[in-house]
Amino acid sequence: MPGGFAFTARGGEVRISHHGRPAGVLRGRAAAVFLRDVEVQDPQLLMARVTGNYRHGNERTAAMHPRNRGGRR
């Protein structure tokens, strides 16, 4: 589950940060859709998707790595 995201909306612009660092800016229609959707969806998940910081495709590969499988080291 993603975490550490925050957003501020000002003057038709939405600024998204992740752990205090800028992660993205939405303007115009994208900002309006985001503000509508954030009311009914999980805000952390929505911000992760909007900024592209969601499911990079390497989760399965990382899970199969020997250091992440437990067992012997």
PQR file of N, CA, C, O and H, with PARSE charges and radii, in Angstrom:
ATOM      1  N   MET A   1       0.841  -1.164   0.000 -0.4000 1.5000
ATOM      2  CA  MET A   1       0.000   0.000   0.000 -0.0000 2.0000
ATOM      3  C   MET A   1       0.893   1.235   0.000  0.5500 1.7000
ATOM      4  O   MET A   1       1.777   1.358   0.848 -0.5500 1.4000
ATOM      5  N   PRO A   2       0.673   2.142  -0.934 -0.5600 1.5000
ATOM      6  CA  PRO A   2       1.487   3.345  -0.988  0.2800 2.0000
ATOM      7  C   PRO A   2       1.200   4.253   0.202  0.5500 1.7000
ATOM      8  O   PRO A   2       0.115   4.202   0.780 -0.5500 1.4000
ATOM      9  N   GLY A   3       2.152   5.065   0.557 -0.4000 1.5000
ATOM     10  CA  GLY A   3       1.981   6.003   1.658 -0.0000 2.0000
ATOM     11  C   GLY A   3       2.949   7.159   1.532  0.5500 1.7000
ATOM     12  O   GLY A   3       3.857   7.126   0.701 -0.5500 1.4000
ATOM     13  H   GLY A   3       3.033   5.107   0.087  0.4000 1.0000
ATOM     14  N   GLY A   4       2.763   8.179   2.348 -0.4000 1.5000
ATOM     15  CA  GLY A   4       3.669   9.314   2.346 -0.0000 2.0000
ATOM     16  C   GLY A   4       3.313  10.403   1.361  0.5500 1.7000
ATOM     17  O   GLY A   4       4.074  11.357   1.202 -0.5500 1.4000
ATOM     18  H   GLY A   4       2.025   8.206   3.023  0.4000 1.0000
ATOM     19  N   PHE A   5       2.169  10.285   0.691 -0.4000 1.5000
ATOM     20  CA  PHE A   5       1.754  11.297  -0.270 -0.0000 2.0000
ATOM     21  C   PHE A   5       0.923  12.371   0.418  0.5500 1.7000
ATOM     22  O   PHE A   5       0.222  12.101   1.393 -0.5500 1.4000
ATOM     23  H   PHE A   5       1.551   9.510   0.820  0.4000 1.0000
ATOM     24  N   ALA A   6       1.010  13.594  -0.101 -0.4000 1.5000
ATOM     25  CA  ALA A   6       0.191  14.712   0.359 -0.0000 2.0000
ATOM     26  C   ALA A   6      -0.085  15.593  -0.847  0.5500 1.7000
ATOM     27  O   ALA A   6       0.664  15.577  -1.824 -0.5500 1.4000
ATOM     28  H   ALA A   6       1.580  13.814  -0.893  0.4000 1.0000
ATOM     29  N   PHE A   7      -1.174  16.368  -0.772 -0.4000 1.5000
ATOM     30  CA  PHE A   7      -1.456  17.278  -1.875 -0.0000 2.0000
ATOM     31  C   PHE A   7      -1.993  18.587  -1.334  0.5500 1.7000
ATOM     32  O   PHE A   7      -2.575  18.649  -0.251 -0.5500 1.4000
ATOM     33  H   PHE A   7      -1.782  16.381   0.022  0.4000 1.0000
ATOM     34  N   THR A   8      -1.779  19.639  -2.127 -0.4000 1.5000
ATOM     35  CA  THR A   8      -2.355  20.951  -1.841 -0.0000 2.0000
ATOM     36  C   THR A   8      -3.003  21.446  -3.121  0.5500 1.7000
ATOM     37  O   THR A   8      -2.446  21.313  -4.210 -0.5500 1.4000
ATOM     38  H   THR A   8      -1.306  19.588  -3.007  0.4000 1.0000
ATOM     39  N   ALA A   9      -4.184  22.017  -2.973 -0.4000 1.5000
ATOM     40  CA  ALA A   9      -4.920  22.557  -4.118 -0.0000 2.0000
ATOM     41  C   ALA A   9      -4.987  24.071  -3.963  0.5500 1.7000
ATOM     42  O   ALA A   9      -5.378  24.585  -2.915 -0.5500 1.4000
ATOM     43  H   ALA A   9      -4.637  22.125  -2.089  0.4000 1.0000
ATOM     44  N   ARG A  10      -4.601  24.778  -5.024 -0.4000 1.5000
ATOM     45  CA  ARG A  10      -4.622  26.228  -4.993 -0.0000 2.0000
ATOM     46  C   ARG A  10      -4.794  26.768  -6.404  0.5500 1.7000
ATOM     47  O   ARG A  10      -3.988  26.477  -7.288 -0.5500 1.4000
ATOM     48  H   ARG A  10      -4.283  24.361  -5.876  0.4000 1.0000
ATOM     49  N   GLY A  11      -5.829  27.544  -6.612 -0.4000 1.5000
ATOM     50  CA  GLY A  11      -6.024  28.245  -7.881 -0.0000 2.0000
ATOM     51  C   GLY A  11      -6.097  27.342  -9.095  0.5500 1.7000
ATOM     52  O   GLY A  11      -5.487  27.655 -10.117 -0.5500 1.4000
ATOM     53  H   GLY A  11      -6.483  27.781  -5.893  0.4000 1.0000
ATOM     54  N   GLY A  12      -6.812  26.244  -9.025 -0.4000 1.5000
ATOM     55  CA  GLY A  12      -6.944  25.352 -10.172 -0.0000 2.0000
ATOM     56  C   GLY A  12      -5.732  24.468 -10.412  0.5500 1.7000
ATOM     57  O   GLY A  12      -5.603  23.860 -11.475 -0.5500 1.4000
ATOM     58  H   GLY A  12      -7.308  25.989  -8.195  0.4000 1.0000
ATOM     59  N   GLU A  13      -4.855  24.397  -9.438 -0.4000 1.5000
ATOM     60  CA  GLU A  13      -3.646  23.591  -9.556 -0.0000 2.0000
ATOM     61  C   GLU A  13      -3.530  22.698  -8.326  0.5500 1.7000
ATOM     62  O   GLU A  13      -3.801  23.133  -7.207 -0.5500 1.4000
ATOM     63  H   GLU A  13      -4.960  24.891  -8.575  0.4000 1.0000
ATOM     64  N   VAL A  14      -3.127  21.450  -8.539 -0.4000 1.5000
ATOM     65  CA  VAL A  14      -2.927  20.511  -7.441 -0.0000 2.0000
ATOM     66  C   VAL A  14      -1.470  20.089  -7.455  0.5500 1.7000
ATOM     67  O   VAL A  14      -0.972  19.570  -8.454 -0.5500 1.4000
ATOM     68  H   VAL A  14      -2.907  21.097  -9.448  0.4000 1.0000
ATOM     69  N   ARG A  15      -0.789  20.317  -6.334 -0.4000 1.5000
ATOM     70  CA  ARG A  15       0.610  19.903  -6.192 -0.0000 2.0000
ATOM     71  C   ARG A  15       0.660  18.686  -5.289  0.5500 1.7000
ATOM     72  O   ARG A  15       0.129  18.699  -4.179 -0.5500 1.4000
ATOM     73  H   ARG A  15      -1.194  20.739  -5.522  0.4000 1.0000
ATOM     74  N   ILE A  16       1.307  17.629  -5.776 -0.4000 1.5000
ATOM     75  CA  ILE A  16       1.419  16.386  -5.028 -0.0000 2.0000
ATOM     76  C   ILE A  16       2.870  16.218  -4.598  0.5500 1.7000
ATOM     77  O   ILE A  16       3.798  16.403  -5.386 -0.5500 1.4000
ATOM     78  H   ILE A  16       1.738  17.619  -6.678  0.4000 1.0000
ATOM     79  N   SER A  17       3.044  15.863  -3.321 -0.4000 1.5000
ATOM     80  CA  SER A  17       4.391  15.605  -2.814 -0.0000 2.0000
ATOM     81  C   SER A  17       4.437  14.212  -2.213  0.5500 1.7000
ATOM     82  O   SER A  17       3.417  13.661  -1.798 -0.5500 1.4000
ATOM     83  H   SER A  17       2.291  15.713  -2.681  0.4000 1.0000
ATOM     84  N   HIS A  18       5.637  13.654  -2.174 -0.4000 1.5000
ATOM     85  CA  HIS A  18       5.857  12.336  -1.594 -0.0000 2.0000
ATOM     86  C   HIS A  18       6.997  12.459  -0.605  0.5500 1.7000
ATOM     87  O   HIS A  18       8.131  12.749  -0.985 -0.5500 1.4000
ATOM     88  H   HIS A  18       6.466  14.101  -2.511  0.4000 1.0000
ATOM     89  N   HIS A  19       6.692  12.238   0.666 -0.4000 1.5000
ATOM     90  CA  HIS A  19       7.649  12.411   1.757 -0.0000 2.0000
ATOM     91  C   HIS A  19       8.308  13.786   1.697  0.5500 1.7000
ATOM     92  O   HIS A  19       9.516  13.917   1.897 -0.5500 1.4000
ATOM     93  H   HIS A  19       5.770  12.003   0.974  0.4000 1.0000
ATOM     94  N   GLY A  20       7.493  14.814   1.418 -0.4000 1.5000
ATOM     95  CA  GLY A  20       7.976  16.192   1.419 -0.0000 2.0000
ATOM     96  C   GLY A  20       8.632  16.664   0.139  0.5500 1.7000
ATOM     97  O   GLY A  20       8.965  17.843   0.018 -0.5500 1.4000
ATOM     98  H   GLY A  20       6.512  14.707   1.256  0.4000 1.0000
ATOM     99  N   ARG A  21       8.825  15.777  -0.814 -0.4000 1.5000
ATOM    100  CA  ARG A  21       9.455  16.167  -2.089 -0.0000 2.0000
ATOM    101  C   ARG A  21       8.406  16.257  -3.182  0.5500 1.7000
ATOM    102  O   ARG A  21       7.482  15.444  -3.216 -0.5500 1.4000
ATOM    103  H   ARG A  21       8.555  14.820  -0.716  0.4000 1.0000
ATOM    104  N   PRO A  22       8.531  17.236  -4.081 -0.5600 1.5000
ATOM    105  CA  PRO A  22       7.550  17.361  -5.163  0.2800 2.0000
ATOM    106  C   PRO A  22       7.481  16.088  -6.022  0.5500 1.7000
ATOM    107  O   PRO A  22       8.509  15.543  -6.424 -0.5500 1.4000
ATOM    108  N   ALA A  23       6.262  15.629  -6.293 -0.4000 1.5000
ATOM    109  CA  ALA A  23       6.083  14.418  -7.087 -0.0000 2.0000
ATOM    110  C   ALA A  23       5.279  14.687  -8.349  0.5500 1.7000
ATOM    111  O   ALA A  23       5.330  13.890  -9.285 -0.5500 1.4000
ATOM    112  H   ALA A  23       5.427  16.072  -5.966  0.4000 1.0000
ATOM    113  N   GLY A  24       4.542  15.782  -8.397 -0.4000 1.5000
ATOM    114  CA  GLY A  24       3.768  16.078  -9.589 -0.0000 2.0000
ATOM    115  C   GLY A  24       2.871  17.279  -9.405  0.5500 1.7000
ATOM    116  O   GLY A  24       2.571  17.687  -8.283 -0.5500 1.4000
ATOM    117  H   GLY A  24       4.501  16.429  -7.636  0.4000 1.0000
ATOM    118  N   VAL A  25       2.442  17.845 -10.535 -0.4000 1.5000
ATOM    119  CA  VAL A  25       1.530  18.979 -10.545 -0.0000 2.0000
ATOM    120  C   VAL A  25       0.435  18.672 -11.549  0.5500 1.7000
ATOM    121  O   VAL A  25       0.710  18.269 -12.679 -0.5500 1.4000
ATOM    122  H   VAL A  25       2.686  17.514 -11.446  0.4000 1.0000
ATOM    123  N   LEU A  26      -0.802  18.865 -11.132 -0.4000 1.5000
ATOM    124  CA  LEU A  26      -1.946  18.681 -12.019 -0.0000 2.0000
ATOM    125  C   LEU A  26      -2.589  20.038 -12.250  0.5500 1.7000
ATOM    126  O   LEU A  26      -2.731  20.831 -11.319 -0.5500 1.4000
ATOM    127  H   LEU A  26      -1.026  19.192 -10.214  0.4000 1.0000
ATOM    128  N   ARG A  27      -2.975  20.304 -13.489 -0.4000 1.5000
ATOM    129  CA  ARG A  27      -3.622  21.564 -13.829 -0.0000 2.0000
ATOM    130  C   ARG A  27      -4.851  21.288 -14.685  0.5500 1.7000
ATOM    131  O   ARG A  27      -4.962  20.238 -15.319 -0.5500 1.4000
ATOM    132  H   ARG A  27      -2.860  19.660 -14.245  0.4000 1.0000
ATOM    133  N   GLY A  28      -5.756  22.232 -14.690 -0.4000 1.5000
ATOM    134  CA  GLY A  28      -6.914  22.170 -15.560 -0.0000 2.0000
ATOM    135  C   GLY A  28      -7.827  20.998 -15.271  0.5500 1.7000
ATOM    136  O   GLY A  28      -8.180  20.732 -14.122 -0.5500 1.4000
ATOM    137  H   GLY A  28      -5.665  23.085 -14.175  0.4000 1.0000
ATOM    138  N   ARG A  29      -8.206  20.297 -16.341 -0.4000 1.5000
ATOM    139  CA  ARG A  29      -9.140  19.183 -16.228 -0.0000 2.0000
ATOM    140  C   ARG A  29      -8.587  18.068 -15.343  0.5500 1.7000
ATOM    141  O   ARG A  29      -9.332  17.481 -14.558 -0.5500 1.4000
ATOM    142  H   ARG A  29      -7.919  20.514 -17.274  0.4000 1.0000
ATOM    143  N   ALA A  30      -7.297  17.768 -15.456 -0.4000 1.5000
ATOM    144  CA  ALA A  30      -6.703  16.708 -14.644 -0.0000 2.0000
ATOM    145  C   ALA A  30      -6.814  17.036 -13.152  0.5500 1.7000
ATOM    146  O   ALA A  30      -7.065  16.147 -12.338 -0.5500 1.4000
ATOM    147  H   ALA A  30      -6.692  18.245 -16.093  0.4000 1.0000
ATOM    148  N   ALA A  31      -6.627  18.302 -12.796 -0.4000 1.5000
ATOM    149  CA  ALA A  31      -6.756  18.714 -11.404 -0.0000 2.0000
ATOM    150  C   ALA A  31      -8.195  18.590 -10.930  0.5500 1.7000
ATOM    151  O   ALA A  31      -8.442  18.145  -9.809 -0.5500 1.4000
ATOM    152  H   ALA A  31      -6.423  19.024 -13.457  0.4000 1.0000
ATOM    153  N   ALA A  32      -9.143  18.977 -11.768 -0.4000 1.5000
ATOM    154  CA  ALA A  32     -10.559  18.885 -11.404 -0.0000 2.0000
ATOM    155  C   ALA A  32     -10.989  17.437 -11.215  0.5500 1.7000
ATOM    156  O   ALA A  32     -11.713  17.125 -10.270 -0.5500 1.4000
ATOM    157  H   ALA A  32      -8.943  19.338 -12.678  0.4000 1.0000
ATOM    158  N   VAL A  33     -10.553  16.553 -12.100 -0.4000 1.5000
ATOM    159  CA  VAL A  33     -10.888  15.136 -11.983 -0.0000 2.0000
ATOM    160  C   VAL A  33     -10.252  14.546 -10.726  0.5500 1.7000
ATOM    161  O   VAL A  33     -10.883  13.760 -10.019 -0.5500 1.4000
ATOM    162  H   VAL A  33      -9.964  16.806 -12.868  0.4000 1.0000
ATOM    163  N   PHE A  34      -9.014  14.919 -10.450 -0.4000 1.5000
ATOM    164  CA  PHE A  34      -8.339  14.431  -9.247 -0.0000 2.0000
ATOM    165  C   PHE A  34      -9.096  14.850  -7.990  0.5500 1.7000
ATOM    166  O   PHE A  34      -9.334  14.027  -7.107 -0.5500 1.4000
ATOM    167  H   PHE A  34      -8.501  15.557 -11.025  0.4000 1.0000
ATOM    168  N   LEU A  35      -9.475  16.123  -7.905 -0.4000 1.5000
ATOM    169  CA  LEU A  35     -10.172  16.612  -6.718 -0.0000 2.0000
ATOM    170  C   LEU A  35     -11.537  15.941  -6.553  0.5500 1.7000
ATOM    171  O   LEU A  35     -11.996  15.743  -5.428 -0.5500 1.4000
ATOM    172  H   LEU A  35      -9.282  16.792  -8.623  0.4000 1.0000
ATOM    173  N   ARG A  36     -12.175  15.599  -7.644 -0.4000 1.5000
ATOM    174  CA  ARG A  36     -13.447  14.874  -7.574 -0.0000 2.0000
ATOM    175  C   ARG A  36     -13.214  13.451  -7.076  0.5500 1.7000
ATOM    176  O   ARG A  36     -13.922  12.974  -6.189 -0.5500 1.4000
ATOM    177  H   ARG A  36     -11.803  15.760  -8.557  0.4000 1.0000
ATOM    178  N   ASP A  37     -12.221  12.776  -7.649 -0.4000 1.5000
ATOM    179  CA  ASP A  37     -11.966  11.375  -7.324 -0.0000 2.0000
ATOM    180  C   ASP A  37     -11.389  11.180  -5.927  0.5500 1.7000
ATOM    181  O   ASP A  37     -11.630  10.143  -5.309 -0.5500 1.4000
ATOM    182  H   ASP A  37     -11.646  13.164  -8.370  0.4000 1.0000
ATOM    183  N   VAL A  38     -10.636  12.144  -5.416 -0.4000 1.5000
ATOM    184  CA  VAL A  38      -9.994  11.984  -4.114 -0.0000 2.0000
ATOM    185  C   VAL A  38     -11.042  11.933  -2.993  0.5500 1.7000
ATOM    186  O   VAL A  38     -10.756  11.440  -1.902 -0.5500 1.4000
ATOM    187  H   VAL A  38     -10.440  12.987  -5.919  0.4000 1.0000
ATOM    188  N   GLU A  39     -12.242  12.435  -3.256 -0.4000 1.5000
ATOM    189  CA  GLU A  39     -13.313  12.395  -2.257 -0.0000 2.0000
ATOM    190  C   GLU A  39     -13.882  10.992  -2.071  0.5500 1.7000
ATOM    191  O   GLU A  39     -14.377  10.667  -0.992 -0.5500 1.4000
ATOM    192  H   GLU A  39     -12.475  12.836  -4.142  0.4000 1.0000
ATOM    193  N   VAL A  40     -13.816  10.151  -3.115 -0.4000 1.5000
ATOM    194  CA  VAL A  40     -14.462   8.835  -3.047 -0.0000 2.0000
ATOM    195  C   VAL A  40     -13.481   7.667  -3.108  0.5500 1.7000
ATOM    196  O   VAL A  40     -13.871   6.530  -2.840 -0.5500 1.4000
ATOM    197  H   VAL A  40     -13.414  10.415  -3.991  0.4000 1.0000
ATOM    198  N   GLN A  41     -12.234   7.916  -3.450 -0.4000 1.5000
ATOM    199  CA  GLN A  41     -11.232   6.855  -3.543 -0.0000 2.0000
ATOM    200  C   GLN A  41     -10.185   7.028  -2.449  0.5500 1.7000
ATOM    201  O   GLN A  41     -10.148   8.050  -1.763 -0.5500 1.4000
ATOM    202  H   GLN A  41     -11.918   8.840  -3.668  0.4000 1.0000
ATOM    203  N   ASP A  42      -9.343   6.025  -2.299 -0.4000 1.5000
ATOM    204  CA  ASP A  42      -8.236   6.107  -1.340 -0.0000 2.0000
ATOM    205  C   ASP A  42      -7.248   7.164  -1.841  0.5500 1.7000
ATOM    206  O   ASP A  42      -6.658   6.990  -2.907 -0.5500 1.4000
ATOM    207  H   ASP A  42      -9.373   5.195  -2.857  0.4000 1.0000
ATOM    208  N   PRO A  43      -7.057   8.254  -1.094 -0.5600 1.5000
ATOM    209  CA  PRO A  43      -6.182   9.330  -1.568  0.2800 2.0000
ATOM    210  C   PRO A  43      -4.745   8.882  -1.826  0.5500 1.7000
ATOM    211  O   PRO A  43      -4.138   9.312  -2.807 -0.5500 1.4000
ATOM    212  N   GLN A  44      -4.187   8.024  -0.960 -0.4000 1.5000
ATOM    213  CA  GLN A  44      -2.806   7.582  -1.143 -0.0000 2.0000
ATOM    214  C   GLN A  44      -2.644   6.790  -2.438  0.5500 1.7000
ATOM    215  O   GLN A  44      -1.692   7.006  -3.189 -0.5500 1.4000
ATOM    216  H   GLN A  44      -4.680   7.675  -0.163  0.4000 1.0000
ATOM    217  N   LEU A  45      -3.558   5.894  -2.690 -0.4000 1.5000
ATOM    218  CA  LEU A  45      -3.502   5.076  -3.903 -0.0000 2.0000
ATOM    219  C   LEU A  45      -3.703   5.934  -5.147  0.5500 1.7000
ATOM    220  O   LEU A  45      -3.019   5.750  -6.154 -0.5500 1.4000
ATOM    221  H   LEU A  45      -4.331   5.719  -2.080  0.4000 1.0000
ATOM    222  N   LEU A  46      -4.644   6.870  -5.072 -0.4000 1.5000
ATOM    223  CA  LEU A  46      -4.902   7.743  -6.209 -0.0000 2.0000
ATOM    224  C   LEU A  46      -3.679   8.600  -6.530  0.5500 1.7000
ATOM    225  O   LEU A  46      -3.329   8.758  -7.700 -0.5500 1.4000
ATOM    226  H   LEU A  46      -5.200   7.019  -4.254  0.4000 1.0000
ATOM    227  N   MET A  47      -3.025   9.156  -5.508 -0.4000 1.5000
ATOM    228  CA  MET A  47      -1.838   9.980  -5.757 -0.0000 2.0000
ATOM    229  C   MET A  47      -0.694   9.143  -6.306  0.5500 1.7000
ATOM    230  O   MET A  47       0.071   9.618  -7.145 -0.5500 1.4000
ATOM    231  H   MET A  47      -3.309   9.028  -4.558  0.4000 1.0000
ATOM    232  N   ALA A  48      -0.566   7.908  -5.846 -0.4000 1.5000
ATOM    233  CA  ALA A  48       0.472   7.028  -6.379 -0.0000 2.0000
ATOM    234  C   ALA A  48       0.222   6.756  -7.858  0.5500 1.7000
ATOM    235  O   ALA A  48       1.157   6.762  -8.659 -0.5500 1.4000
ATOM    236  H   ALA A  48      -1.187   7.522  -5.164  0.4000 1.0000
ATOM    237  N   ARG A  49      -1.014   6.523  -8.215 -0.4000 1.5000
ATOM    238  CA  ARG A  49      -1.333   6.268  -9.625 -0.0000 2.0000
ATOM    239  C   ARG A  49      -1.111   7.498 -10.483  0.5500 1.7000
ATOM    240  O   ARG A  49      -0.555   7.402 -11.577 -0.5500 1.4000
ATOM    241  H   ARG A  49      -1.774   6.519  -7.564  0.4000 1.0000
ATOM    242  N   VAL A  50      -1.538   8.648  -9.996 -0.4000 1.5000
ATOM    243  CA  VAL A  50      -1.420   9.882 -10.770 -0.0000 2.0000
ATOM    244  C   VAL A  50       0.043  10.247 -11.008  0.5500 1.7000
ATOM    245  O   VAL A  50       0.395  10.733 -12.083 -0.5500 1.4000
ATOM    246  H   VAL A  50      -1.990   8.725  -9.107  0.4000 1.0000
ATOM    247  N   THR A  51       0.889  10.017 -10.019 -0.4000 1.5000
ATOM    248  CA  THR A  51       2.299  10.376 -10.167 -0.0000 2.0000
ATOM    249  C   THR A  51       3.111   9.296 -10.871  0.5500 1.7000
ATOM    250  O   THR A  51       4.280   9.512 -11.190 -0.5500 1.4000
ATOM    251  H   THR A  51       0.604   9.622  -9.146  0.4000 1.0000
ATOM    252  N   GLY A  52       2.505   8.132 -11.117 -0.4000 1.5000
ATOM    253  CA  GLY A  52       3.226   7.055 -11.787 -0.0000 2.0000
ATOM    254  C   GLY A  52       4.067   6.230 -10.848  0.5500 1.7000
ATOM    255  O   GLY A  52       4.870   5.414 -11.300 -0.5500 1.4000
ATOM    256  H   GLY A  52       1.555   7.956 -10.858  0.4000 1.0000
ATOM    257  N   ASN A  53       3.908   6.417  -9.555 -0.4000 1.5000
ATOM    258  CA  ASN A  53       4.697   5.699  -8.567 -0.0000 2.0000
ATOM    259  C   ASN A  53       3.900   4.497  -8.054  0.5500 1.7000
ATOM    260  O   ASN A  53       3.706   4.335  -6.849 -0.5500 1.4000
ATOM    261  H   ASN A  53       3.255   7.080  -9.188  0.4000 1.0000
ATOM    262  N   TYR A  54       3.445   3.662  -8.986 -0.4000 1.5000
ATOM    263  CA  TYR A  54       2.567   2.556  -8.628 -0.0000 2.0000
ATOM    264  C   TYR A  54       2.833   1.382  -9.543  0.5500 1.7000
ATOM    265  O   TYR A  54       2.776   1.527 -10.764 -0.5500 1.4000
ATOM    266  H   TYR A  54       3.603   3.794  -9.964  0.4000 1.0000
ATOM    267  N   ARG A  55       3.120   0.231  -8.986 -0.4000 1.5000
ATOM    268  CA  ARG A  55       3.296  -1.015  -9.729 -0.0000 2.0000
ATOM    269  C   ARG A  55       4.277  -0.852 -10.893  0.5500 1.7000
ATOM    270  O   ARG A  55       3.878  -0.660 -12.042 -0.5500 1.4000
ATOM    271  H   ARG A  55       3.166   0.112  -7.994  0.4000 1.0000
ATOM    272  N   HIS A  56       5.524  -0.931 -10.577 -0.4000 1.5000
ATOM    273  CA  HIS A  56       6.555  -0.788 -11.598 -0.0000 2.0000
ATOM    274  C   HIS A  56       6.778  -2.058 -12.406  0.5500 1.7000
ATOM    275  O   HIS A  56       7.521  -2.036 -13.387 -0.5500 1.4000
ATOM    276  H   HIS A  56       5.848  -1.086  -9.644  0.4000 1.0000
ATOM    277  N   GLY A  57       6.159  -3.147 -12.021 -0.4000 1.5000
ATOM    278  CA  GLY A  57       6.297  -4.377 -12.777 -0.0000 2.0000
ATOM    279  C   GLY A  57       7.386  -5.292 -12.279  0.5500 1.7000
ATOM    280  O   GLY A  57       7.544  -6.393 -12.807 -0.5500 1.4000
ATOM    281  H   GLY A  57       5.555  -3.165 -11.224  0.4000 1.0000
ATOM    282  N   ASN A  58       8.142  -4.880 -11.282 -0.4000 1.5000
ATOM    283  CA  ASN A  58       9.240  -5.708 -10.806 -0.0000 2.0000
ATOM    284  C   ASN A  58       8.899  -6.404  -9.486  0.5500 1.7000
ATOM    285  O   ASN A  58       9.787  -6.973  -8.851 -0.5500 1.4000
ATOM    286  H   ASN A  58       8.014  -3.986 -10.853  0.4000 1.0000
ATOM    287  N   GLU A  59       7.642  -6.371  -9.062 -0.4000 1.5000
ATOM    288  CA  GLU A  59       7.283  -6.958  -7.779 -0.0000 2.0000
ATOM    289  C   GLU A  59       7.526  -8.467  -7.760  0.5500 1.7000
ATOM    290  O   GLU A  59       8.044  -8.991  -6.774 -0.5500 1.4000
ATOM    291  H   GLU A  59       6.921  -5.909  -9.577  0.4000 1.0000
ATOM    292  N   ARG A  60       7.168  -9.163  -8.813 -0.4000 1.5000
ATOM    293  CA  ARG A  60       7.344 -10.612  -8.853 -0.0000 2.0000
ATOM    294  C   ARG A  60       8.829 -10.965  -8.874  0.5500 1.7000
ATOM    295  O   ARG A  60       9.253 -11.889  -8.180 -0.5500 1.4000
ATOM    296  H   ARG A  60       6.747  -8.737  -9.614  0.4000 1.0000
ATOM    297  N   THR A  61       9.614 -10.247  -9.654 -0.4000 1.5000
ATOM    298  CA  THR A  61      11.046 -10.493  -9.724 -0.0000 2.0000
ATOM    299  C   THR A  61      11.696 -10.278  -8.365  0.5500 1.7000
ATOM    300  O   THR A  61      12.539 -11.073  -7.949 -0.5500 1.4000
ATOM    301  H   THR A  61       9.269  -9.496 -10.218  0.4000 1.0000
ATOM    302  N   ALA A  62      11.318  -9.222  -7.676 -0.4000 1.5000
ATOM    303  CA  ALA A  62      11.899  -8.926  -6.371 -0.0000 2.0000
ATOM    304  C   ALA A  62      11.510  -9.984  -5.345  0.5500 1.7000
ATOM    305  O   ALA A  62      12.322 -10.339  -4.490 -0.5500 1.4000
ATOM    306  H   ALA A  62      10.634  -8.576  -8.014  0.4000 1.0000
ATOM    307  N   ALA A  63      10.293 -10.487  -5.415 -0.4000 1.5000
ATOM    308  CA  ALA A  63       9.851 -11.503  -4.455 -0.0000 2.0000
ATOM    309  C   ALA A  63      10.618 -12.804  -4.624  0.5500 1.7000
ATOM    310  O   ALA A  63      10.779 -13.548  -3.657 -0.5500 1.4000
ATOM    311  H   ALA A  63       9.634 -10.199  -6.109  0.4000 1.0000
ATOM    312  N   MET A  64      11.088 -13.095  -5.812 -0.4000 1.5000
ATOM    313  CA  MET A  64      11.793 -14.343  -6.079 -0.0000 2.0000
ATOM    314  C   MET A  64      13.296 -14.239  -5.804  0.5500 1.7000
ATOM    315  O   MET A  64      14.001 -15.246  -5.875 -0.5500 1.4000
ATOM    316  H   MET A  64      10.957 -12.491  -6.598  0.4000 1.0000
ATOM    317  N   HIS A  65      13.796 -13.046  -5.495 -0.4000 1.5000
ATOM    318  CA  HIS A  65      15.215 -12.878  -5.229 -0.0000 2.0000
ATOM    319  C   HIS A  65      15.579 -13.622  -3.940  0.5500 1.7000
ATOM    320  O   HIS A  65      14.808 -13.592  -2.981 -0.5500 1.4000
ATOM    321  H   HIS A  65      13.224 -12.228  -5.438  0.4000 1.0000
ATOM    322  N   PRO A  66      16.742 -14.290  -3.901 -0.5600 1.5000
ATOM    323  CA  PRO A  66      17.117 -15.086  -2.722  0.2800 2.0000
ATOM    324  C   PRO A  66      17.075 -14.321  -1.393  0.5500 1.7000
ATOM    325  O   PRO A  66      16.715 -14.901  -0.368 -0.5500 1.4000
ATOM    326  N   ARG A  67      17.429 -13.054  -1.389 -0.4000 1.5000
ATOM    327  CA  ARG A  67      17.435 -12.333  -0.113 -0.0000 2.0000
ATOM    328  C   ARG A  67      16.024 -12.042   0.394  0.5500 1.7000
ATOM    329  O   ARG A  67      15.840 -11.742   1.574 -0.5500 1.4000
ATOM    330  H   ARG A  67      17.722 -12.583  -2.221  0.4000 1.0000
ATOM    331  N   ASN A  68      15.028 -12.127  -0.485 -0.4000 1.5000
ATOM    332  CA  ASN A  68      13.647 -11.838  -0.088 -0.0000 2.0000
ATOM    333  C   ASN A  68      12.808 -13.091   0.124  0.5500 1.7000
ATOM    334  O   ASN A  68      11.636 -12.992   0.487 -0.5500 1.4000
ATOM    335  H   ASN A  68      15.177 -12.370  -1.443  0.4000 1.0000
ATOM    336  N   ARG A  69      13.390 -14.274  -0.097 -0.4000 1.5000
ATOM    337  CA  ARG A  69      12.626 -15.505  -0.006 -0.0000 2.0000
ATOM    338  C   ARG A  69      12.650 -16.125   1.379  0.5500 1.7000
ATOM    339  O   ARG A  69      11.951 -17.109   1.618 -0.5500 1.4000
ATOM    340  H   ARG A  69      14.342 -14.355  -0.391  0.4000 1.0000
ATOM    341  N   GLY A  70      13.427 -15.582   2.289 -0.4000 1.5000
ATOM    342  CA  GLY A  70      13.548 -16.179   3.621 -0.0000 2.0000
ATOM    343  C   GLY A  70      14.499 -17.354   3.547  0.5500 1.7000
ATOM    344  O   GLY A  70      15.419 -17.361   2.729 -0.5500 1.4000
ATOM    345  H   GLY A  70      13.994 -14.782   2.095  0.4000 1.0000
ATOM    346  N   GLY A  71      14.288 -18.345   4.390 -0.4000 1.5000
ATOM    347  CA  GLY A  71      15.129 -19.543   4.330 -0.0000 2.0000
ATOM    348  C   GLY A  71      16.583 -19.287   4.648  0.5500 1.7000
ATOM    349  O   GLY A  71      16.911 -18.408   5.446 -0.5500 1.4000
ATOM    350  H   GLY A  71      13.541 -18.340   5.054  0.4000 1.0000
ATOM    351  N   ARG A  72      17.471 -20.072   4.009 -0.4000 1.5000
ATOM    352  CA  ARG A  72      18.925 -19.959   4.269 -0.0000 2.0000
ATOM    353  C   ARG A  72      19.514 -18.718   3.640  0.5500 1.7000
ATOM    354  O   ARG A  72      19.038 -18.199   2.631 -0.5500 1.4000
ATOM    355  H   ARG A  72      17.205 -20.785   3.361  0.4000 1.0000
ATOM    356  N   ARG A  73      20.578 -18.265   4.290 -0.4000 1.5000
ATOM    357  CA  ARG A  73      21.312 -17.099   3.735 -0.0000 2.0000
ATOM    358  C   ARG A  73      22.747 -17.452   3.570  0.5500 1.7000
ATOM    359  O   ARG A  73      23.539 -16.624   3.122 -0.5500 1.4000
ATOM    360  H   ARG A  73      20.965 -18.686   5.110  0.4000 1.0000
TER
END
